[in-house]
């Protein structure tokens, strides 16, 4: 048994460190957090100064037990969890659980998993930093309070299934995406005409080289036409040439957010994937710690980079640089993300390779010389109107850091001029230039692009919302909750005008371009928009960017020992609790309704709104004599933007459009996506399918595929067995029972013996559940906690009491026949077995469909 037990967070890191430290140390992983707040209740005693109630989750009990055993056998326990607030808190929880003294237990931190760094850390242990621990505890408690208090408000005030939640940072992130979406939807593009002349001139080898020159933009087609007409018969002369030197400097080494942004732009990685790979690279000793907002590089690293740059490219490519942090609170980690050893230009693992090489290149470039440029600008005079055209070219004289790395930009930072880099042929002042053509091309203004995961992180960082460790989980949460969708958007064709002057003749053309196409962008769902509006109305502090950033700064103050954590929580909680109580008492229920017009058949209003299972269009209301009609709004359309015509088209798709085997066929979109309805059967349609493309032949094909998939694969007690794959994995179905197939069975080649075994096990398990079953009728008598009950489809119905006002026993219920049970069901669900016939639509005077927006809002809280 080793004398020392050293505890780290991850098993991969444990293996790497144990090799470095040798036989004196046994290195074990605690697998992240070992304690968390109780789930029952809030897990916080508000009355006792916000005292947290921590428990060891079930899945960590075995880990804790093992660590306790090892700690008792070791002479000394060392804590080597990550160096940020989360890591410090994990070390404190280990002290609490293992019975260690936090003021004497040796705590070591390191920024990289290398032999020198680990040995230096062991030689210089420190004590636990309780300020960092309390800062993490403050964040956890505050976020639990917000989630625990706000989520029930949403459950009460919205006509939705549960699964609604709100959070301090996640709700603000959704607000950013929602506001950008509304900016885009309300954006009205304006056009102008870009004037460009195409010329030729001789190069050094006497070849004619084409180049372009730009003129002043024209705001209207008439102005552009007048300008081109004024150039008829013109000659073009170079009046001025300016050559200016320029330079470009490299970007700083990576922080968490800049790594996430660049991995998104260059590699197409989502934020979570970037962090998962970076975590593996760190744990295996390839890079330094990956959660940091610092751009510093250690002196050792700078020396290593200098030697590598000079060795690979020569002295002239090296330039020493010291970068300064924009964020002065960058205290948790003290160095940027970089390779641990610069001579390792790559790693073997194919999944890690691309991200590692990106980090290596960025780190190298940060200590390399500026790129030197030469920019040439030529002014070209038009003889007939004395207007000027400007030609510009750029020549790279010395590549410098560009030899290794060029940083990409986001869409909203790129302008047309930057995308054009070229070289002009040699020109001289007074030179006459032959014109090939002069054109004015219509160009449209564009709204700001929708956020990618990485550009959202960039915006959050700019606003001071969240910290390096919170970006990835925040984005994962809002996607998982359904407030935001990550998807592509197809472009639409748009006409644009082109006016061309060639050989002194003006021609006009209309061309087409694809516009608005986007890939892997974040779109707010209708649920996200409605929840954002509700929270902004009643919880303006929580949704305020400045307030959220201020809370982050207060966490920093707690970490620096300038503020007591429970005092900070108290200042937040009192006004927040008043808002919660006021909202529960006074706020109206919110549905996010928008009236689109009137149904021409019935004269009833057509409304887009949030329903229990998501956004939908409704004709009529619950108060009408006839039931309202519903259609689910498919992905890609929204309550806020769907038109009356688009909404009515959804109802057209629902009608019966043919038959197969004497059963009606229709299509629709439901809770789990699009489907074909065939009689009383529902057959899923692949997600993303446009329902308008599902004709009778395609529907019958899907039905046949379903029939083939549902064909019996065996029999048990002369009843058929079928198999399939559902939301919870592979299953077999027998006598109305769904039986999960565990992994130990080969699902594709299930034998009759396998199926017999599975059904036997299920029957034994269910033996006490069912009293009687009529699977074909979807009816069963079951044993319940309070006695027998009837299950009818998904409904659970009470059995009426006997004449003496006592309940039927299971033995008595076993004597009921099917007709008896049906009568009991009819008594509770009138018309349960009546044959359903489609009521003819009521004709009403045709009314003009009007499109209007009706938004009900409660009074703004004062």
N, C-alpha and C positions, 0 to 999 in steps of 0.2 A: 504493500500500500504506500503510495506517494505521501510525503510529509505534508504537501500543500495541495489544497483543492482550489482551483481557479474556475469561477463560473462566468460564462459568456452567454450571449443571447441565442446564437444559432449553432447547430451541430457542425456545419461546414467550417465555420470559424474555429470551433473547438479543435477539429482535426488539424488545421493548419498551425494553430498556436502550440498545440501539444508537441508537434514535431520540433518546433523552435526551442521550447523550454526544457525538453528532456525529461529524465526520470524523476526529478524532484517534484514535478508538478503533474497532477491529474487534472485535465481540463474537461469540464462538463457543460452542457448547454441547459439553460432553463426554458428554452423555446419561447422567448418573448416574455410578456407579462404573466406573472403567476397569480396575481390577485386583481380583482376588479370590484366595482361597486355592486352591491346586491341588485338583482333584477326585480325582486319583489318590492313593490313600492318604489320610491325614488332612490333609496339607498343612501339618503342623506338626512340627517337630523337637523332640520331647519332651526328648531328651538334651541339646540345646543351649539350655537355658533357654527352651523353648517358642518357638523361633524360627519365625516363619511363612514359608511358601514361597508367594510371590505370583506369579501369572501374568496375562497379558492374555488374556481370553477371545477366541475367534475372532470373535465378533460385534462386538468393540470394536477389532479390529486396524486397520480402515479409519479409524475416528475418530482413533485415536492417531497413525496415520501423517499424517493431515491436520493435526492439531494440532502435531506435530513440525515439519512444513514451515513452517507459519505462525509458530511460535515462533522458528525460525531466521531468518526474514525480518523479525521485529519488533525494535524497539529495546528494548522492555520488555514483560514478560508480567505481567499482573495476575490474581489468583485471586479470584473473587467467588462461590464456591459457597455453599450455604445456611449459616446461622449456627450450626447445632447441631453435635453431635459427628460425625454422618455427613458433613456438609458439610466440616468441618475435615479429616476423614480423606481425603475425595476430593481436597481441595487438596494434601495431603501426597503422595498417590499420583501426582498430576499432576507435582509437583516431582521425584519419583523417576523417572518415565518420561520427562519432557521434559528432564531434566538441569538442573533449577533448584535454586538454593540455598534451602532452606526458611527459613534465618535472615536472608536479605536480600530474598527475593521479596515483592512487595507484596501483602498480603492485605486485602481490604475486605469488610465485612459491612454489611448494612442490613436493617431490619425491614419495610420497605415499598418497593415499586417506584414511587417518585414522583421527580420531578425534584430537589426539595430534598434528599431522602434519599440519592439516588445521588450527587449532586454533593458533599454533605457527606462521604460515604464515601470518594470519590476524593481529597478534600482531606486526609483523616485516615486514611491506610492504616496497618495494623499488621502485625506479623509473625505467622507461623503459631504457633498455640498447641499445642505438642506434648503438653501434658497432655490436652487434649481428644482429640487423635489417638490417644494411648495408651489412653484410656478406651474409645474405639470399638473399637480393636484388641483390647483385653481382652475386650469383649463378644463380638466375632466369634470369637475363639479359644476362649473358654470354651464358647460355644454349639456350635461345631464339635466340640470334645472330647466334650461330652455326647451330641450326636447320633451321632457316629462310634462311641462306645463302647457306648451304650445300645441303638441300633437292632439291631445284630447279636445282642444278648442276646434281644431279642424274637423275632427270626427263629428262633433256636435253640429257644426255650422255648415257642413257640406253634405249633399245627398250622394255620398260615395260609399263604396266598400271601405273597410278600414285600410290599413297599409299606408295611410297618410302620415307624414311626419314633417316636422320642421326642425331646423337647426340654425345655430347662430351664424356659421359661415356658409353652410350649404344654401340657405335661403337667399343670402346676398349674392351668391354665385348664380343662382337661377335668375335673380333679378337682372343681373348683367346681360344674360342671354336673352331674357324676355324683352328688355329695353332695346337691344340691338335688333331683334326681330321686328319690333314695331317701327323702329326707324326705317328699316328696309321696306316694310309694307307701305309706309306712308310716303316713301321717297318718290318724287316725280322727276324723271330724268329730263334734263334740258340738253339741247343739241347745239353744237357750234361746228364750224368747218375748218379743218386743219389744212393749211396751204403748204404744198410741197412741190418744189421743182426738181426735175431729174436732169442732170447734166452729164457731160463726158469731158475728160481731159486726158492728155498723154501722161503716162508714167515714165519712169526712167528708162524703160526698155522700148519706149515709143509706141506702147499699146494704149488704145483708148480704154479708160477705166470709168465706169459709171459711179456717180455719187449724188447724194441728195442735199437739198438746202431748204430750210423752213422759212415761211413768211409769217406775217402777223395773222393770228386767228381771226376768222370772220364769224360774227354771231348769228347771221341769218343767211339763208340760201340766196336771197336777193343781193346781199352785200358781197357774197362770194362770187356770184355771177358777174356783178358790176366790176369787181376787181380783176377777174380773168379777162373780161372784155377790154379792160384798160391796158392789158398786156399784149393785145394783138399788135403784131408788127414790131415788138420791142426787141432790143438787143440787151445782152447781159454782160456786165463787166465787173471784174474783181476790183473793189475800191480799197480794201484794207485786209491785212493778214496779221493776226497776232498769235505768237507762239508763247505759251506760258508753261513753266514746269509745275508739276503737281505731285502729290504723294498720297498714299493710303497707308493707314496704320492698322495693325492687327487688333482683333478683339481680345479682351482679357480671357484668362483661363475660365473654365466652366464653373458656375455655381449650379445648385439643383435646378433652378428655374431655367437658366440658359441652356443647360444640357437637355432638359425636356423640350424646349423650343426647337433647338437645332436637330435633335433626333427625330422630331416630328417633321421638320422641313426636309431634311436630307434622307432620312431612312423610312419615313412614314410610320413611325412608332407612336402608339398612344402613350400617355403619361404613365400609366400603370406598368406597361411593358418595359418602358425605359428604366423605371425604378427597380423592377424585378431583376433585370439583367445587370444593372449597376450594383445591386445588392450582392449578386453572385460573384461579380468581379472583385468587389471589396473583400468578401469573406474568403476568397481564394488567393488573396494577396496581390492582385493585379493592379488595383487602383486605390487611392485614398478614400476616406469616408465620403459617402455620396449624398448626405443631407447637410448642406452648408449654404450660407449666403455670403461667404467670404471669397474675395478674389486674390487673397494673399498667397504667396508661394514661400516655403521655408528656404533658408539659406542653403541647406543641403540640396534641396530640389533645384534651386537656381544654378548651383554648381554643376549638377548632373545634366541639366538641360543645356547649359553653355557648352559643356564638353561634347554633347551629342550633336548640337547644331554645327559646331566648328568641325567635328570629325566627319560629318556627312556632307556638309555643303561649303565649308571654308569660313575663314574669319569674317569676310565681308558680309556674310549673311546673318551674323549675330549682332543683336542690339539689346543690351541690358535694359529691363523695364521693371518698374515697381508700380503695381496697380493699387488704387485706393478704393476702399469699399464705399459705394453710394449709401448703403444702409449702415449707419453708425452703430446700430444695435446688433450687428453681426457678431455676437459673442459666443454662440453655442459651439461653433466649429471654427477653427482658426486657420484653415487653409482651403484653397480651391480644390476642385476635383482634378486629379492628375494621375498619370501612371506612377506606380511605386518605383519602377526602374525604367528610365528613358531608353536604355539600349534594347528593351523588349518592344519591338515595333508592332508586334501583333500577338494574338493568343491562338491556341489551336482550336478551341471549341467553336464550331461554326455559328452557334447562336450568339455567342458573346463577341465574336470577332469584329463585326461591323461597328458596334458601339465602342469597343476598346480602341479601334483605329481612329474613330472620330475624336475621342478624348486625347489620344496621343498627338494627332495632328494639331488640334487646337492648342494644346500645351506647348508644343514646339513653336508654333507660329507666334505665340504670345511673347517669345524672347528672340524674335527674328527682326531683321531690318525692314524699314518701310519699303513699300513698292514705289518706284519712281516712274512718273508718267510725264508725257509731254502732250499738252492739249493745244490743238490748232483751231483757230476760229477765223473763218473767211467771210467778209461782207460782200455781197453781190448786188450791184445796183441794177434796177430795171429802168431802161431809158425813157419809157413812155409816161411813167408816173412817179419816178424818183423814189419809189418804195424800195426796201431792202429785203434780201433773203440772206439767211445765215446758214453757212455750212460748218460743221464742226467734226473733228476727228480726234482720236486719242491713240497715242502710241505708248506701249509699255517699254520703258528704257531699261529698267532693272526690276526683275520680278520679286526680289526680297521674300517676304513671308508668303506671297502668293505661290511660291514654288511648292509649298506644302498644303496650304489651306485657304479657302475663300468662304467667308460667312454668308449664309443665305439670308434673305429678308422675307418678312411677312407681306401678304398681298397689299395691305394698306400703306406699306412703306415704299413700294416700287412705283416709280413713275416712268413714263415712256422714254424719256431722255436717257435714263440709266440703262435701259435694256438695249440701247443701240451703242455699240462700241465698234469703231472702225477706223480706218486710216484714210486720210484724204490724199489724192495724188498731188504732186508738186504744183503749186499755184503761184502766180506772181501778180503784184498790183498792176492794174491796167489790162490784164489778160481778158480777152473776149471769150465767152463760153457759149458753145452751141447748146441750145435747149432741146431736149428730147420731148418733154411734155411738162405741163404745169397743171397740177390737179388740186381740187378742193374736196376733201373727203369728210363727210358728216361723221362726227364723233359724239357720243353721249356721255354725260356725267354718270358716275356709278355711286351707289351707296357704299358705306363701309361694309366689308365682307363679314359674314357670320363668323363666329369664333370657331377655331379648332381647339382641341384640348390644350395645346401648347400656348396659343395666343390668349386663351382665357387665363392660364397661369400667369402669363406676362402682365395682363391687365390687373389681376389680383395683387401681384407683387407691387405694381405701380401705385395701387391704392392703399397698400399696407395691410391687405386682408389676408390672414393666414400666414404661415411660416413654411420653410422647406418641407417639414415632415407632414404638413396638412394638405398640400395641393392634390396629390394623387388620391388619398381617401375621400376628399371632398368631391372630386369629379366622379369617382366610382359610385358614391352615394347618390348623387343627383341622377345618374344614369339608371342605377338599380331601382330607385323609387319611381321612375317613370315621369319625372318632372322635365327631363331633357332626353332627346333622342339624338343618337349619332348616326347620320345617314348621308347619302348622296342626293343631289338634286339635279334633275335633267335640265339642260338649257332649252330656251325657246328661240325660234327663228325670228329675226327682226330685220326689216328693210332699212337700208341707209342709202343716202344719195351721194353720187360722185359726179363732179363736174370736171371735165378734162379739156384743156386747151392744147391742141396738137396741130402743128403746121398751120397755126393761126385760125384754126376752126374749133369752135366750142361745141362739145357734145355733153349730153346728160344721160346718166345711167342710174339704175336702181339695182343695188346688189344686196345680198343677204349675209348675215352673220349669226353665229350661235352665241347667245348671251345668257348669263345667269346660271350656267352650270357650276356646281360645287361638289367637292368630294370630301367625305369624312368630316362634315361640319356639325356643329351642335345646334339643334333646333329645339325651342321650347315646345313641350306638348301643351295641349289645351289645359290639362290639369295643372301644369307648371304655371301657365299664364293666370289662371283663376286663383290659385293659391298665392301667387305673388301679389296680385291686386288686393286680395283679402288682407294679407299680412301688412302690406304698405298702408292700408287704410286704418288698421287698428293697432299696429305695432311699428310705428314709424321709426323709433329708435333702433330696434333690432334690424330693420331693413336699411338703415342709413349707412352709407359707405364710411363716412367720417367717424361715426360712433363705433362701428366694427373695428376700424383701424385703431381707435383710441383704446379699446379693450385689449388689443394685441400689445400696445405700448405698455399698458398696465401689467400685463403678464411679464413683460421685459423688466419692469420696475420690481416686481416680486422676485424675479430671478437675480436681480442685482442687489436685493436686500433693502430696497428703498421703500417698499410697501408691504404691509401684512396681507396675506392672501384672503383671510376671512373678512377683513375690512373692505377689501375690493369687492368681494362677492356681495356683501351687505349693501353697499352703495348701489349695486346693480339691481338686487333682488326686490327691494321695496317698491320702487316705481313700476318695475316689470310686473309684479304680482297684481298691482292695482289695474294695470292694463288688461291682464288676463281675466280678472273678476268682472271688470266692466264689459269686456267683449262677450263673455259667456252670458251675461245678464241682458245686454242691450243689442247686440249685433243681430241682424237678420240672417236667415239662412241664405247661402249664396249658391247660385246655379250657373252663373256665367252665361245668362240668356242673351240671344240676339234674334230679334224678329226679322224674318226675311221677306215675308209677303203673305199671300193668301192662296190656299189650295183651290184651283179653279173648279174641281169636282164638288167639294163639300162647302167651300167658302170659309173653312176653318183656318186659323193662323198657322203658318209654317215657321217653326222656331228651331234655331240651332242652340244647343245647350249641353251642359255636363249632365250625364245620367249616372246611374249607379255603377255601370261598367265602362264609363268613358264618354267621349264626345259623341253626340248623336243629333239627328234631325227628327223633329216630332211634328206630326200634323194633328191638331186638336189638343185637348187637355184632359186631365184625369176627371174633371168635373162633368164632361160631356156624357150624354147617354151612351154613345158608342165609345168603345175603347180607342184611345189615340193610336196612331200608327207610328212606328219608329224605324229609323234606318241608321246604322252605325256610320260615323264619319271615318273614312279610311285614312291610313297614314299618308301624309303628303297634302291633306286638306285640313283646314282648321276652322273652328267656330268663328274666328275673327275675320276670315277671308273668304269662306265658302259663299258662293253666289246663290241666288234663288234657283237659277237654272241648273246648277250643279247639284243642289239639294234634291230637286224634283227628279233628276236623273237617277239618284240613288234608289228612289222608290220604284222607278220603272224596272230596275234590275231585279226587284224582288218578285215580280209576277211570275206565274207559271208559264213556261215557254215550250213545253212538250211533255211527252210521257215515255216511260220505258217499263215494260212488263206491267202495263195498266196502272202505273203509279206516277203522279205528277212530279215534274222536275222544276226546281227554281234555284236561284243562287242568292247569296247574301253574305254580309260580313257580321261575325259574331264576336263574342268575348275572346275567343282564341284564334281569330283570324277568319279569312274567307272560307265559305263552304258551299257544297251542293246539297240541297234538301231534296231527297227522293222519297216520297211518301212520308213516313215518320223517321226515316234514317238521315243522318247527317254525315257527309263525306268531306273531309278537309281538302281545300285547294291550296297548293303551294303558296306560301306567303310572298307578297310582292306582285302576285298575278293581277292584272287589270280585269275586273269582273266583266267588263264590256267585251272581252275577247273569249269568254267562256260560252260558246254556242252549244247547241243540242248535242252535236257529235262529241265535243270535248267533255261535256257533262257525262254522257253515256260511257265514254272511255274511263273516266274517273270512277264511275259506279262499278264497271266491270273489274277494274283493278282492285277495288275494295272487296267485291264479291270473291275474287280469287284469293285475296289476303285473308278473308274471313272463312274460307272453306275449311271444313273439319280436318284436323290433323290426327285425329284419333277419337276413340269413344270410351266412356266410363259409365258403367251401369246403363248402357244403351243410349246415353245422352252424348251429343257431339262436344268435342273439345276444339276450340280455336285458339290461335295465338296471335300476338301483336306487340307493338312497342308504343308505349304511352309516355306521358309527362314524367312518370316516375320509373321508367325503364321497361324491360321486356316482361310480358305476362302471358299466362294462358287463361282462357275463360271457359267455365263449365257451369251449366245450370244457373246462369245469372251471376256467378261468383267470379271475381277477378283475382287471380293468384299470382303474386310476384315470383319471377324466376331468378333465384340467387345466382351469383357469378360462378359458383362451383359447377353449375350445369352448362353444357354447351347448347345455347339457345337454338342455334341453327340446325342442330341434329338431335333434338329431343326425342328420346325413345318412348314407347308406350309405358315402359316401366318407370321412366323418369316422371312422366305425367301422372301415373297412378300414385307415385310416392308424394308428389306435390299436392294432389287433390286429397289424398288420405290425410295429410298433415293439416290442410286447410279445414277439412270437414271436422276433424277432431277439435281444432281450435274454435270453430264456429258452433260446435255442438250445443253449447249452452246459450248461444245467441238467438237462434231461430226456434220458434215454437212450431210454426207452419210456414211454408213458402209456396207461392204461386208465381214462379219466375216469369212465365209468359205474360202474366197480367201486371207484372211489376208491383206485386203486393206481397207483404210478409207480415207475420205476427212475430214480434221479437220480445225478448226479456229486457227490460230496462231497469234503471236504478230504482224507480218508484213502482215497478210492476209491469205487466205486459202492455205493449202499445202496438199500433198499426203503422207500418211503413208503407207509404203509397208513393212510388217514385222517389222524389227527394223529400217529400213531406212526412213528418212524424205526427200521427194523430192519436188522440186519446180514445180508449175504449170506454163507452158509456158504462156507468155503474149499474149494478143489479137493482131489482125492485126494492130490496131492503137497504139500499144506499151503501152497499159494500162493493169492493172491487173484485173483479174476476181474478182467480188464481191462474198461474200458467197451465195447470192441469185442466182447468175449465176452458181456457182459451184454446187448448189443443182439440176440443170437441167442436169448435165453430166450423161451419162449412163456408165455401167461397161466397155464396149468396148472402149469408149472414154478414160477412165482413164487408161486402160491397154496400149493403144497406147502411152500415155504420159510417162508411166513407162518404156516401151520398148525404148523410145527415150533417156532416161537417163541411163537405165540399159540394154544394149543390151543382148538379150538372156534370159531375166528374166523369160519368160514363155516357153522357149524351153525345150523339154523333155530331161532330163539328161541321157546320156548314158555313160557307162564306156569305155573310150578309151583303146584300146589294148596296152599293155606295149610294148614299142619299144625294140626289141632284139638288143643287142650289143655284140661285141666280149667279151667273158668272161675274166675278169681280175682277177689276184690274189689279194685278199683282204689284204691290208696292214694296220697294226695298228700303228698309229703315233700320236703324240701330237703336235698340232700346236697352239701356243699361241701368239697372236699379242699383243705387248705392245708398248705404246708410249714411247718416250725417257724420261728417269728419269729426273725430274726437278733438275736443279742445285741449 
